[in-house]
Amino acid sequence: MNRRCKCFSEPEESFCGNLRVEGDEECDAGLLGTEDNDACCDKDCKLRSKAMCSDKNSPCCQNCQFHTTTFRMNSIC
């Protein structure tokens, strides 16, 4: 496959720090060095203690917890 055809293909390896939960990641806080600002996700793309999800990775997550079933908004929650 030539280089131009690869521009829309998925990366072959997961990458911690790209805001996409891939491979064995539990969360992904984004750029390296910003994980200290994330209450839910650590630098190794693992959820912090007591975190059930990451606000940065799920529209159904708030304060590191999933919304309750009574939550209503224009999203997939």
Buried (B, 14 or more C-beta within 10 A) or exposed (E): EEEEEEEEEEEEEBEBBBBBBBEEBBBBBBEEEBBEEBEBBBBEBEBBEEBEBBBBBBEBBBEBBEBEEEEEEEEEB
